[in-house]
Each structure stands twice: as structure tokens, then as C-alpha cells.
């Protein structure tokens, strides 16, 4: 059994009755959508692709019957904010939205000295602050519609980081932290912590 299957089966054990009712509606992403995702992010982890092939999003996701599926699927080190899984189309929409780097967001332009960056935001040294965010794959929004926290796969880390590492963004105070070296490691950490992000 794959790590994704282990993860989903373990998560289901924590579902409420309403979660189970909503989750019954989910389907996997189409082959066409998966191919679009691979084209946008050639290094997208196989495990994330497998996840989306089984569940194409739980973020207010209408699978065609007029019912919006809203089920928490993921967590981070910020335990009070469980996260939804974005659909492939949501991921691709995020790809179009943000073409600025961390430096550009907080310093106004990419040529200013990074020495001042720490005054505005905490950034893990494994994250390249000059890489535009559309080069990262945003796969999850927190329960606050992503306004408080988002999760990304990072394909362009610094020399201290690893390709495929998972970035957690948190707002106010803003921070970008690596919470796992890979998507597989990320899922395994949640399993090891017994899905503690799930809210009773």
C-alpha cells in the first residue's frame, strides 16, 4: 500500500459524520488535468499526483451535483489551522496568481538588499527568497480560505534545502518555513502525529 493510501485510510478514521457524507462525493482529477499539472510543474511529486488522482480537492469543491465538499485533509506545524486539499484546477489557478518573489513582496523590488528582509518576514534559510511564487506549487489552503496559511511544494530551494521540500506560509506575523523535506515525508509526519490537526 502506498503512503498516500495509508494516509487517506488513516485520515478517514478521524472523519466526523458530516466529513464522511461530504467525502463520499469526491472523485479523482481527470487525466487531462493531471497532464496540465505535470506540464506546469514537471517536478511535481508522484505522491501528490497520486493524491490528486484519488481526491481532486476538498476546498469548497463542487463535483457536479451542486454540493460544495469542504473537508480538512492536511495539517502543518500550526495546529489550530487545518487545511483543505486544492483541486488541480485550483493549483493551476494559484500558478497564475502570484509571480512575485518573497523579496518583491516585502521589499518592493528584487534588487534591494536582502539584509532588511528579516524586519518584515521570517524566512527559512532553505527557501530562495528570489524565486517567484508561481514557481512553487501551492496545493493547500488553511481553513481561513488560505488567508492565514498556505502550503507549497518548493522546486527551487537554496543550497541548504532540497528540491520538493514543503513550505508553510503563515500570515501575521508573516513567515515561510520548511516543514518537511518532501511530500512523502510530510504525509508521514502527519500520520506519526495521529492526524492531530483534525478538530473535534
KOLPA-319487 format. One record per residue (C-alpha): y, z, x; residue in one letter. Coordinates in steps of 0.02 Angstrom, whole numbers, plus 50000, padded with zeros to 5 digits. Example, Ala and Ser with C-alpha at 12.3 -4.5 7.8 and 13.67 -1.06 7.14 Angstrom:
BEGIN
497755039050615A 499475035750684S 
This chain:
BEGIN
500005000050000X 501734995450067X 503125007850100X 504085000349953X 502615002849834X 502405020749898X 504255023649870X 504295016749693X 502725026049641X 503415042349711X 505095039749628X 504315036849457X 503595054349463X 505385060949456X 505975049949312X 506615057649152X 506005051048985X 507595040448974X 507315033749151X 505555028449104X 506185019748947X 507515010249046X 506375006349193X 505114998149078X 506364983749059X 506584979649244X 505944963649324X 505974956649499X 507254944249565X 506874925749548X 506284915849698X 507894905949690X 508954921649701X 507894928649843X 508134912349939X 510024913749914X 509964931449982X 508984925750135X 510234911650163X 511694923850158X 510794936950263X 509424929050370X 509004945950447X 508824954750279X 507374967150297X 505714961550222X 505564978450137X 507244976450048X 506724958949993X 505084966249929X 506044979849836X 507154966849751X 505654955949713X 504974970449610X 506614977649542X 508134966249531X 509394980049512X 509704995649408X 511604995649413X 512084992849230X 510844978449240X 510534968249082X 508854959449096X 509244948448947X 508944959848799X 510704967048788X 510164983948859X 511004989849018X 509744997749137X 510545012349230X 509265021449336X 509575030449501X 508455023149635X 509125028949803X 509955043249895X 510875047450055X 511455062450153X 512745065150014X 511515072949893X 512715075249749X 512885056349731X 511265047349687X 511345028349699X 510895013049598X 509994997949672X 511074982349660X 510344966049597X 510254951049713X 511734943449620X 512704959749644X 512314959449831X 512924941549844X 514494945949745X 514844960249868X 514634947350007X 516124937649935X 517244952649905X 517634960750072X 518004950350227X 518964963950321X 518284974850460X 518494993650471X 519924990950594X 520794979150475X 520564990650325X 521295005950412X 522434998850547X 523094983450459X 522524970850588X 521114968750711X 522214968450866X 522924986050854X 522164998950968X 520625007450900X 521235023650978X 522165027550817X 520685023850703X 519985041550705X 521595047650624X 521115038450465X 519215037350459X 517635044250539X 516545030450611X 514825032350689X 514845025250867X 513345014250820X 514445004350699X 515504989750759X 517234992550684X 517744974350710X 516364966450606X 516934960550432X 516034969450291X 515354953350218X 514254952850374X 513414968850312X 512294968450159X 512874980750025X 511314984949925X 511815000649831X 513255009049739X 513315027649703X 513355034949529X 515255033849531X 515135014849518X 515235013549706X 516985020849711X 516415035949809X 514975029349913X 514035013249956X 512535009050065X 512404994150183X 511164985850300X 512054982850466X 511584967050561X 512934968250695X 512904985750772X 513654991350936X 512524992651089X 512165010551039X 511495005150869X 510034995050802X 510014978950701X 509524983650523X 510215001250529X 510805008850365X 512655013150346X 513275025750218X 515115023850169X 515955038950089X 517715039650018X 518995053750033X 518875058450172X 518265041250222X 516785039750338X 515485026950393X 513895034950458X 512195028050508X 510885037450407X 509315027950463X 508795015450596X 508005003550470X 507735001150283X 505915006650302X 506455022450393X 507755025450259X 506465024650119X 505255035750216X 506585049050243X 506885049850055X 505005051250024X 504895065150154X 506305074350065X 505375072649899X 506735062049817X 507935076749814X 509385065549759X 508645064849584X 509685075049463X 508785085349333X 
